[in-house]
Amino acid sequence: MIFSSSSSVPALAAITCLVVVVLGCYWPVEARIPTTLEGPFEPVTVPFDQSLRGNAVDLPESDHRVRRRVKGFEPEQISVSLSANYDSVWISWVTGESQIGYNIKPLDPKSVASVVRYGKLRYPPTHEATGYSLVYNQLYPFEGLQNYTSGIIHHVRLTGLKPNTLYFYRCGDPSIPAMSEIYHFRTMPVSGPWSYPERIAVVGDLGLTYNTTTTISHLTSNDPNLVLLIGDVTYANLYLTNGTGSDCYSCSFPHSPIHETYQPRWDYWGRFMENLISKVPIMVIEGNHEIEEQAENKTFVAYSSRFAFPSEESGSSSTFYYSFNAGGIHFIMLGAYIDFTRSGKQYKWLEQDLANVDRSTTPWLVATWHPPWYSTYEAHYREAECMRLEMEELLYSYGVDIVFNGHVHAYERSNRVYNYNLDPCGPVYLTVGDGGNREKMAVKYADEPGNCPEPSTTPDEYIGGFCAKNFTSGPAAGKFCWDRQPDYSAFRESSFGHGILEVKNDTWALWTWYRNQDSDNKVGDQIYIVRQPDKCHVRQVLKSWIVDI
């Protein structure tokens, strides 16, 4: 649905039910969709349904959806990622077999070419692009632990693409020959205030469980144009190197000399997800389960090797933070497990990236990182306070509209908030760490009696220190937790699911959260998020000067 102008939109929510009745749709009259213009809302908690599978079971390696189906050096685990703008995408895939054991021998990445043939016609392809390849290792310097070496991972960037255009492609090495079947993807729309992808799927803490399969099935049925994965991808680090897994690693393996991982879970995940992400671009940011420490204190190796990131295209020197445009939306992906302090590279990059955003071209500014700043669940409560203290003021000053987080295995939507205070110009924070992973669902709230954590139990995972302290003002002054659902929390529910963002124009966007236990078209939470650029001052770049308007 397209609306003619920002000024005429406020009547939308009031007439939605009337429109659908006239069109003969099934929506009841009472299904009116609220808007953030009506907020802040009274906090709502949906009671946990004890019949739900609060725990999840991983797909075994014998499941046909995760088994290797190709031969030799034929491509598998194929995926599409965006570059910084519509005119470029990345195609990634894996060739050759990974190895795990005590005497592994890495493959030679130069032994297989990285080629993509593509065009607007299904056949024959009219363009060819080449890229680079790599192999990564996960090594443990301890007796009895098995080492891993990946298949050959290929990344090829396609350039000169047209906006909102369907392209067909094959990837592989035509000289062997070992080329994939024909796949397709659609580029993003050109950036502009009236140009947006129709549906953006948002999911976090996905893993590879039977609940995950339900999440992805429901997500796919919503026909997204883009997928955002807000950290915690495979949960390979819930396993020992011998393939023994647990819902709680530290509980089951307290004497392990290092936090082990079972890297084949990454291959299983890539195979399961291929059907979706070989056609729909996926953009990923790291979570704590991607740390995966190994020999020589290396971390995040699988994450940084397996996905393609528009880091260089967006002026970043890191796979841990980058940005990209999707139509009239500018997305900023931030890293919570590397240096986020104001003197660090990430913060300086963020300052420059925000200063370069032209809100007349990309009116919507959306930020994502893994651990939430505004979550009221007991799990991970105020764990990312150090990051909030460093970055919140900067993001607020540039008028970030929406923030997506994961980490907490439940769903929560905030009222507009800044520095724990209700603020009509603050972002709406959406926690979507409910993708279905193997760890337990978060069901306890910090504001319930006996659930408030001790401040000493909430260290920042990167800093290693404690930034969260008792509140100094407001209803929770002198306390570490509220004694009721905080005012900044608008809606919370413990259920697995995913969300869909539909930006309608330069000021209105529809957010819908779907629960796994419901039918595909039943809504768990829904709201129109409305920007008010005429009321909220946003820093802009004007003739090379940063000014407040």
Disulfide bonds with the S-S distance in Angstrom:
Cys248-Cys251 2.07
Cys386-Cys467 2.00
Cys425-Cys536 2.15
Cys452-Cys481 2.03
